[in-house]
Amino acid sequence: MRTPVTSVSKLFQQLQCLSDIEVKRFRNVIKKDHTEERSTILGILLRALRNGQPEPEKEEVYTRVFKDSYTKEKDYIIRNEYRLISEDLEQFLASAAADTRALQYLKLNYLSRLLQAGAYHLFLIEKKALLKQFPHASFLQKEIVRIESDFFARHKLSKRNAIEEYRGLIHTLKEQTRADAALSASEIYVREAFIYRTLKGYDIAPVLPQMPVFNEVPAGVEADVAYNLLKARQYLEMGEEKIATLRRMQRELKKCRQMPASEMYFASATIGLELMIIGRYGEAVAEFTHTLSLPGYTESELFRIGGIFNHLSALAKAGSFREFEEMYASFQSLLQAHPYLFRLELIRSVVLLNLNEFRKAKALVRDFKMEDKSSDSFYLRVLFTCCYLGEGDLVAAAYELENLQRALRGGGATEPYHYAAQVLRAALRWTQKPTEVSLAKLRDLLEQSKADPSQELETLPVKWIARYAGLSA
């Protein structure tokens, strides 16, 4: 999904909400009940969306549809066509409701889908209209705050100016929650813990919320409340302690009555991620494999794509390179249009290196544009040096290594990249002059990564160099 700018039309933003099957159904609605011109307009906009292009200018659409030159006096014609299609689309998304509460739920679903599509500006407009339509619906107000705070938590907390706004949403939730509503209070606690975890790494200590700490879930609370308390706590933990809390969540979930099925996936996928972070890659792969069969896995594209990305990352770190390529091929169409793709292709280039697909690894990332002193730039120089070594082109390998060393002298690189340059230099010298002395030098350098795990980042193919030199299987 693309994030629209405020100049994008309401209709174009609404079209982003449609799934592939809904696109086909809605096109049939327009073809059946409307003019050919209106159907053509819809086709032009959908084609731009499918191709990842910006919305076409209305002047261009007018000319293509009506086979006539556009003038300002004719602007009302194209605007009216957009408005009528938009009204039909809103009706299509919300359908007809049997009563007021059902209508509110359908409108909430519409707002939620706007957020999923990244149409936050349009969401704010539609939210204002809905609250004006139902000014006294406290249920509706609370649910809107809930979905908006969820959107902030997932997409906007990297921007400092959004922090106070998010905390304001949390405060509104608190104000709307009765003091005796234990489940609602525990849901707010989960949100507070999430924002605390998210913001902890920023230089914003004065605005961090105060998080109460508890050692045990209070006795006598219902299972759903206990689950939320544990979920909040795991946001504040790391490593083995966090995994233990997540295992307790899984056990508690079996007793819950109101938790959605997607929580089964959340707990297991988070365990897999934590196992990967602490370096237990084989266990992480097993856990992620287990998640594929759990309810909630396909609940939303955003939910699913994050799990796929983490699963593939674990496979790469575990050295399961063939399995990585098989899974990547299975989900390639889903991955192509997602912002995770750039980071995933950097990881995949190391996978291809380890499969001795040197030319393919270089081709995958050759056209990436990035700043000379960015981490990714250092990474690419390491990768290309390894690829040329693998191909036996020692002249090109030496040239790439010199580029890497020159960039390192310019500053900005972390210690593992300096270490990688040392390993590559030793590997190149051993290749040029394969003596026991040069091999011993390379072996000693490779041993450093075993003593210092920080030297084995996924961006540094030290393990491949060891295999290349015949020092590991």
C-alpha positions as CSV (number, residue, x, y, z in Angstrom):
1,M,0.0,0.0,0.0
2,R,1.2,3.5,-0.7
3,T,0.8,6.4,1.7
4,P,-1.2,9.1,-0.1
5,V,-0.5,12.8,0.1
6,T,-3.2,15.3,0.9
7,S,-3.6,16.3,-2.8
8,V,-4.7,12.8,-3.8
9,S,-8.4,12.6,-4.5
10,K,-10.9,11.0,-2.1
11,L,-11.8,8.4,-4.8
12,F,-8.2,7.4,-5.4
13,Q,-7.6,6.9,-1.7
14,Q,-10.8,4.8,-1.4
15,L,-9.7,2.6,-4.2
16,Q,-6.6,1.6,-2.2
17,C,-9.0,-0.1,0.3
18,L,-10.1,-2.7,-2.2
19,S,-8.7,-6.2,-2.5
20,D,-8.2,-7.8,-5.9
21,I,-11.6,-9.6,-5.7
22,E,-13.3,-6.4,-4.6
23,V,-11.8,-4.5,-7.5
24,K,-13.4,-7.0,-9.9
25,R,-16.8,-6.8,-8.2
26,F,-16.8,-3.1,-8.0
27,R,-15.9,-2.7,-11.7
28,N,-18.9,-4.9,-12.5
29,V,-21.1,-2.6,-10.4
30,I,-20.0,0.4,-12.4
31,K,-20.2,-1.4,-15.8
32,K,-23.7,-2.6,-15.1
33,D,-25.3,0.6,-13.8
34,H,-23.3,3.5,-15.2
35,T,-22.1,5.1,-18.4
36,E,-19.1,3.9,-20.4
37,E,-17.2,7.1,-19.5
38,R,-17.5,6.4,-15.8
39,S,-16.3,2.8,-16.3
40,T,-13.3,4.1,-18.3
41,I,-12.4,6.6,-15.5
42,L,-12.4,3.8,-13.0
43,G,-10.2,1.7,-15.2
44,I,-7.6,4.5,-15.6
45,L,-7.4,5.0,-11.8
46,L,-7.2,1.3,-11.1
47,R,-4.4,0.8,-13.7
48,A,-2.3,3.5,-12.0
49,L,-2.8,1.8,-8.6
50,R,-1.9,-1.6,-10.0
51,N,1.3,-0.2,-11.6
52,G,2.4,1.7,-8.5
53,Q,2.0,5.0,-10.2
54,P,0.7,8.3,-8.8
55,E,-2.8,9.4,-9.4
56,P,-3.2,10.8,-13.0
57,E,-4.1,14.5,-13.2
58,K,-7.8,15.1,-13.8
59,E,-7.0,17.1,-16.9
60,E,-5.3,14.0,-18.4
61,V,-8.2,11.7,-17.4
62,Y,-10.8,14.1,-18.9
63,T,-8.9,14.2,-22.2
64,R,-8.6,10.4,-22.4
65,V,-12.2,9.7,-21.4
66,F,-14.1,12.4,-23.4
67,K,-11.7,12.7,-26.3
68,D,-11.8,16.5,-25.9
69,S,-9.4,19.2,-24.7
70,Y,-9.8,20.1,-21.1
71,T,-10.7,23.6,-19.9
72,K,-11.4,25.1,-16.5
73,E,-15.1,25.5,-17.5
74,K,-15.3,21.8,-18.0
75,D,-13.8,20.9,-14.6
76,Y,-17.2,20.4,-13.0
77,I,-17.8,17.5,-15.4
78,I,-14.9,15.4,-14.3
79,R,-15.3,16.3,-10.6
80,N,-18.9,15.2,-10.8
81,E,-17.9,11.9,-12.3
82,Y,-15.4,11.3,-9.5
83,R,-17.9,12.2,-6.9
84,L,-20.6,9.8,-8.2
85,I,-18.0,6.9,-8.4
86,S,-16.9,7.8,-4.9
87,E,-20.4,7.6,-3.5
88,D,-21.0,4.2,-5.1
89,L,-17.7,3.0,-3.7
90,E,-18.5,4.1,-0.2
91,Q,-21.8,2.3,-0.5
92,F,-20.0,-0.7,-1.8
93,L,-17.5,-0.7,1.2
94,A,-20.1,0.0,3.8
95,S,-23.1,-1.9,2.3
96,A,-26.6,-1.5,3.7
97,A,-27.1,-1.7,7.5
98,A,-30.2,-3.0,9.3
99,D,-30.0,-0.7,12.3
100,T,-27.9,2.2,13.7
101,R,-25.4,0.0,15.6
102,A,-24.8,-2.1,12.5
103,L,-24.3,1.0,10.4
104,Q,-21.8,2.3,13.0
105,Y,-19.8,-1.0,12.8
106,L,-19.8,-0.8,9.0
107,K,-18.6,2.8,9.1
108,L,-15.9,1.8,11.6
109,N,-14.8,-0.9,9.2
110,Y,-14.5,1.8,6.5
111,L,-12.4,4.0,8.7
112,S,-10.2,1.0,9.7
113,R,-9.6,0.2,6.0
114,L,-8.6,3.7,5.2
115,L,-5.9,3.4,7.9
116,Q,-4.8,0.1,6.6
117,A,-4.4,1.7,3.2
118,G,-2.4,4.5,4.7
119,A,-5.0,7.2,3.8
120,Y,-4.7,9.0,7.2
121,H,-5.7,12.4,5.8
122,L,-8.9,11.0,4.4
123,F,-9.5,9.1,7.7
124,L,-9.4,12.4,9.6
125,I,-12.0,13.9,7.3
126,E,-14.3,10.8,7.4
127,K,-13.9,10.5,11.2
128,K,-15.1,14.1,11.7
129,A,-18.1,13.5,9.4
130,L,-19.0,10.3,11.3
131,L,-18.8,11.9,14.8
132,K,-21.0,14.7,13.5
133,Q,-23.5,12.1,12.3
134,F,-23.5,10.3,15.7
135,P,-22.4,13.0,18.2
136,H,-23.6,11.1,21.3
137,A,-22.4,7.6,20.5
138,S,-19.8,6.9,23.2
139,F,-19.2,3.4,21.9
140,L,-18.3,4.9,18.5
141,Q,-16.0,7.5,19.9
142,K,-14.1,4.9,21.9
143,E,-13.7,2.6,19.0
144,I,-12.4,5.3,16.7
145,V,-9.8,6.3,19.3
146,R,-8.8,2.6,19.6
147,I,-8.2,2.1,15.9
148,E,-6.5,5.4,15.5
149,S,-4.1,4.7,18.4
150,D,-3.4,1.3,16.9
151,F,-2.5,3.0,13.7
152,F,-0.2,5.5,15.5
153,A,1.5,2.6,17.4
154,R,2.3,0.8,14.2
155,H,3.2,3.6,11.7
156,K,3.8,7.0,13.3
157,L,5.9,6.6,16.5
158,S,9.1,7.0,14.6
159,K,8.2,10.7,14.3
160,R,8.8,12.7,17.4
161,N,6.0,15.1,16.8
162,A,3.5,12.2,16.9
163,I,4.4,11.1,20.4
164,E,2.3,13.6,22.3
165,E,-0.6,13.1,20.0
166,Y,-0.5,9.3,20.6
167,R,-0.3,9.8,24.3
168,G,-3.3,12.1,24.0
169,L,-5.2,9.3,22.3
170,I,-4.3,6.9,25.2
171,H,-5.5,9.6,27.7
172,T,-8.8,9.8,25.8
173,L,-9.2,6.1,26.1
174,K,-8.6,6.2,29.8
175,E,-11.2,9.0,30.2
176,Q,-13.8,6.9,28.3
177,T,-13.1,3.8,30.4
178,R,-15.0,3.1,33.6
179,A,-12.9,2.6,36.6
180,D,-14.3,-0.9,37.2
181,A,-13.8,-2.0,33.6
182,A,-10.9,-4.3,34.2
183,L,-10.6,-5.6,30.7
184,S,-10.6,-2.2,29.1
185,A,-8.1,-0.9,31.6
186,S,-5.8,-3.8,30.8
187,E,-6.1,-3.1,27.1
188,I,-5.0,0.5,27.8
189,Y,-2.1,-0.9,29.8
190,V,-1.0,-2.9,26.8
191,R,-0.9,0.2,24.7
192,E,1.1,2.1,27.3
193,A,3.6,-0.7,27.5
194,F,3.9,-0.7,23.7
195,I,4.6,3.0,23.4
196,Y,7.1,2.7,26.3
197,R,9.0,-0.1,24.5
198,T,8.9,1.8,21.2
199,L,10.1,5.1,22.5
200,K,12.7,3.8,25.0
201,G,15.5,4.1,22.4
202,Y,14.8,7.7,21.6
203,D,16.2,10.8,23.3
204,I,12.8,11.7,24.8
205,A,13.0,10.5,28.4
206,P,10.9,13.4,29.7
207,V,7.8,12.4,27.8
208,L,7.9,8.7,28.4
209,P,4.8,7.4,30.3
210,Q,5.3,6.0,33.7
211,M,4.9,2.2,33.6
212,P,3.9,0.4,36.8
213,V,5.9,-2.8,37.3
214,F,4.3,-6.0,38.6
215,N,6.0,-9.4,39.4
216,E,2.9,-11.6,39.3
217,V,-0.6,-11.4,37.8
218,P,-3.0,-10.5,40.6
219,A,-5.0,-13.5,41.8
220,G,-8.6,-13.9,40.8
221,V,-8.5,-11.8,37.6
222,E,-10.3,-13.2,34.6
223,A,-8.1,-14.9,31.9
224,D,-8.5,-12.1,29.3
225,V,-7.3,-9.5,31.8
226,A,-4.4,-11.8,32.9
227,Y,-3.4,-12.2,29.2
228,N,-3.3,-8.5,28.7
229,L,-1.2,-7.9,31.8
230,L,1.3,-10.5,30.6
231,K,1.3,-9.0,27.0
232,A,2.1,-5.6,28.5
233,R,4.9,-7.1,30.6
234,Q,6.6,-8.8,27.7
235,Y,7.0,-5.4,25.9
236,L,9.2,-4.4,28.9
237,E,11.3,-7.6,28.9
238,M,14.1,-9.1,26.7
239,G,15.7,-12.5,26.1
240,E,14.8,-15.6,28.2
241,E,12.6,-13.6,30.5
242,K,10.5,-12.3,27.7
243,I,10.2,-15.8,26.1
244,A,9.0,-17.2,29.5
245,T,6.3,-14.5,29.7
246,L,5.2,-15.3,26.1
247,R,4.9,-19.0,26.9
248,R,2.7,-18.1,29.9
249,M,0.6,-16.0,27.5
250,Q,0.1,-19.0,25.3
251,R,-1.1,-21.1,28.2
252,E,-3.4,-18.3,29.4
253,L,-4.8,-17.8,26.0
254,K,-6.4,-21.2,26.1
255,K,-8.7,-20.0,28.9
256,C,-9.6,-16.6,27.4
257,R,-13.1,-15.9,26.1
258,Q,-12.7,-12.6,24.3
259,M,-9.2,-12.6,22.8
260,P,-9.2,-12.8,19.0
261,A,-7.6,-15.8,17.3
262,S,-4.8,-13.6,16.0
263,E,-3.3,-13.5,19.5
264,M,-2.2,-17.1,19.0
265,Y,-0.1,-16.0,16.1
266,F,1.2,-12.9,17.9
267,A,2.5,-14.9,20.8
268,S,4.2,-17.5,18.7
269,A,5.7,-15.1,16.2
270,T,7.0,-12.9,19.0
271,I,8.7,-15.9,20.5
272,G,10.3,-16.7,17.2
273,L,11.6,-13.1,16.8
274,E,13.1,-13.1,20.3
275,L,14.8,-16.4,19.7
276,M,16.4,-14.9,16.6
277,I,17.5,-11.8,18.5
278,I,19.4,-13.9,21.1
279,G,21.0,-16.0,18.4
280,R,19.0,-19.3,18.7
281,Y,18.3,-19.4,15.0
282,G,17.3,-23.0,14.6
283,E,14.7,-22.7,17.3
284,A,13.5,-19.5,15.8
285,V,13.0,-21.2,12.4
286,A,11.0,-24.0,14.1
287,E,8.8,-21.5,15.9
288,F,8.2,-19.4,12.8
289,T,7.3,-22.6,10.9
290,H,4.8,-23.4,13.6
291,T,3.1,-20.0,13.2
292,L,2.2,-20.7,9.6
293,S,-0.6,-23.0,10.7
294,L,-1.9,-20.7,13.5
295,P,-5.1,-18.6,13.3
296,G,-4.4,-15.0,12.6
297,Y,-1.5,-15.6,10.2
298,T,-3.5,-14.3,7.2
299,E,-5.5,-11.7,9.1
300,S,-4.0,-8.8,7.3
301,E,-1.3,-8.2,4.8
302,L,0.7,-6.0,7.2
303,F,0.5,-8.7,9.9
304,R,1.5,-11.4,7.5
305,I,4.3,-9.6,5.7
306,G,6.1,-8.9,9.0
307,G,6.0,-12.6,9.9
308,I,7.3,-13.6,6.5
309,F,10.2,-11.1,6.8
310,N,11.2,-12.4,10.2
311,H,10.9,-16.0,9.1
312,L,13.1,-15.4,6.1
313,S,15.6,-13.5,8.2
314,A,15.8,-16.5,10.7
315,L,16.4,-18.9,7.8
316,A,19.2,-16.8,6.5
317,K,20.9,-16.6,9.9
318,A,20.4,-20.3,10.5
319,G,22.2,-21.1,7.2
320,S,19.1,-22.6,5.6
321,F,19.8,-20.9,2.3
322,R,17.8,-23.3,0.0
323,E,14.8,-23.1,2.4
324,F,15.1,-19.3,2.2
325,E,15.0,-19.3,-1.6
326,E,12.0,-21.7,-1.6
327,M,10.0,-19.6,0.8
328,Y,11.0,-16.4,-0.9
329,A,9.7,-17.8,-4.2
330,S,6.4,-18.8,-2.6
331,F,5.7,-15.3,-1.4
332,Q,7.5,-13.2,-4.0
333,S,4.4,-11.6,-5.4
334,L,3.3,-10.5,-2.0
335,L,6.8,-9.1,-1.1
336,Q,7.3,-7.1,-4.3
337,A,5.0,-4.2,-3.4
338,H,6.0,-3.9,0.3
339,P,8.4,-1.5,2.0
340,Y,10.2,-4.5,3.6
341,L,11.5,-5.5,0.1
342,F,14.6,-3.4,0.2
343,R,15.9,-4.8,3.5
344,L,14.9,-8.3,2.5
345,E,16.8,-8.1,-0.8
346,L,19.9,-7.0,1.1
347,I,19.6,-10.2,3.2
348,R,18.8,-12.3,0.1
349,S,22.0,-11.1,-1.6
350,V,24.0,-12.8,1.2
351,V,21.9,-16.0,0.7
352,L,22.7,-16.0,-3.0
353,L,26.4,-15.4,-2.1
354,N,26.3,-18.5,0.1
355,L,24.6,-20.5,-2.7
356,N,27.6,-19.5,-5.0
357,E,25.1,-17.5,-7.2
358,F,27.6,-14.6,-7.4
359,R,26.4,-13.0,-10.5
360,K,22.8,-13.1,-9.3
361,A,23.8,-11.6,-6.0
362,K,25.5,-8.7,-7.6
363,A,22.7,-8.1,-10.1
364,L,20.1,-8.0,-7.2
365,V,21.6,-5.0,-5.5
366,R,23.8,-3.4,-8.2
367,D,21.4,-0.5,-8.9
368,F,20.6,0.4,-5.3
369,K,21.2,4.1,-4.6
370,M,22.4,5.1,-1.2
371,E,24.7,7.6,0.6
372,D,28.4,6.8,0.5
373,K,28.7,6.6,4.3
374,S,25.5,4.7,5.0
375,S,25.7,1.2,6.6
376,D,24.1,-0.2,3.5
377,S,26.9,1.3,1.3
378,F,29.6,-0.4,3.4
379,Y,27.6,-3.7,3.2
380,L,27.4,-3.6,-0.6
381,R,31.2,-3.1,-0.9
382,V,31.7,-6.1,1.3
383,L,29.3,-8.1,-0.7
384,F,30.8,-7.2,-4.1
385,T,34.3,-8.0,-2.9
386,C,33.1,-11.5,-1.8
387,C,31.3,-12.1,-5.1
388,Y,34.5,-11.3,-7.1
389,L,36.5,-13.6,-4.8
390,G,34.0,-16.4,-5.4
391,E,34.1,-15.8,-9.2
392,G,37.9,-15.9,-9.1
393,D,38.3,-12.3,-10.4
394,L,41.0,-11.2,-8.1
395,V,41.7,-7.9,-9.9
396,A,38.1,-6.8,-9.4
397,A,38.1,-8.2,-5.8
398,A,41.1,-6.1,-5.0
399,Y,39.5,-3.0,-6.6
400,E,36.3,-3.4,-4.5
401,L,38.3,-4.0,-1.4
402,E,40.3,-0.8,-1.9
403,N,36.9,1.1,-2.4
404,L,35.8,-0.4,0.9
405,Q,39.0,0.6,2.8
406,R,38.8,4.1,1.3
407,A,35.2,4.4,2.5
408,L,36.2,3.1,6.0
409,R,38.9,5.8,6.3
410,G,36.2,8.4,5.6
411,G,34.5,7.4,8.8
412,G,30.9,6.5,9.7
413,A,31.3,2.7,9.7
414,T,30.7,0.4,12.7
415,E,33.4,-1.9,14.0
416,P,32.2,-5.1,12.3
417,Y,32.8,-3.4,8.9
418,H,36.4,-2.7,9.8
419,Y,36.7,-6.4,10.9
420,A,35.1,-7.5,7.6
421,A,37.8,-5.5,5.7
422,Q,40.5,-7.3,7.6
423,V,39.1,-10.7,6.9
424,L,38.6,-9.9,3.2
425,R,42.2,-8.6,2.9
426,A,43.5,-11.8,4.5
427,A,41.3,-13.9,2.3
428,L,42.5,-12.1,-0.8
429,R,46.2,-12.5,0.2
430,W,45.7,-16.2,0.9
431,T,44.0,-16.6,-2.5
432,Q,46.9,-14.8,-4.3
433,K,49.5,-16.7,-2.3
434,P,48.0,-19.9,-0.7
435,T,50.7,-20.6,2.0
436,E,50.3,-22.0,5.5
437,V,51.3,-18.6,6.9
438,S,48.6,-16.7,4.9
439,L,46.0,-19.4,5.8
440,A,46.9,-19.2,9.5
441,K,46.5,-15.4,9.4
442,L,43.0,-15.9,7.9
443,R,42.1,-18.6,10.4
444,D,43.1,-16.4,13.4
445,L,41.0,-13.5,12.1
446,L,38.0,-15.8,11.6
447,E,38.3,-17.2,15.2
448,Q,37.7,-13.6,16.5
449,S,34.1,-13.8,15.3
450,K,33.5,-16.9,17.5
451,A,34.8,-15.0,20.5
452,D,32.9,-11.9,19.7
453,P,29.3,-12.6,18.4
454,S,28.9,-8.9,17.5
455,Q,31.2,-9.6,14.5
456,E,28.7,-11.9,12.9
457,L,26.1,-9.6,11.7
458,E,23.9,-10.8,8.9
459,T,25.4,-8.1,6.6
460,L,28.9,-9.6,7.0
461,P,29.4,-12.9,5.2
462,V,32.2,-14.0,7.5
463,K,30.9,-17.6,7.5
464,W,31.0,-17.7,3.7
465,I,34.6,-16.6,3.8
466,A,35.4,-19.5,6.1
467,R,33.7,-21.9,3.7
468,Y,35.5,-20.3,0.8
469,A,38.8,-20.9,2.5
470,G,37.8,-24.5,3.4
471,L,37.9,-23.7,7.1
472,S,34.3,-24.8,7.7
473,A,31.7,-27.1,6.1
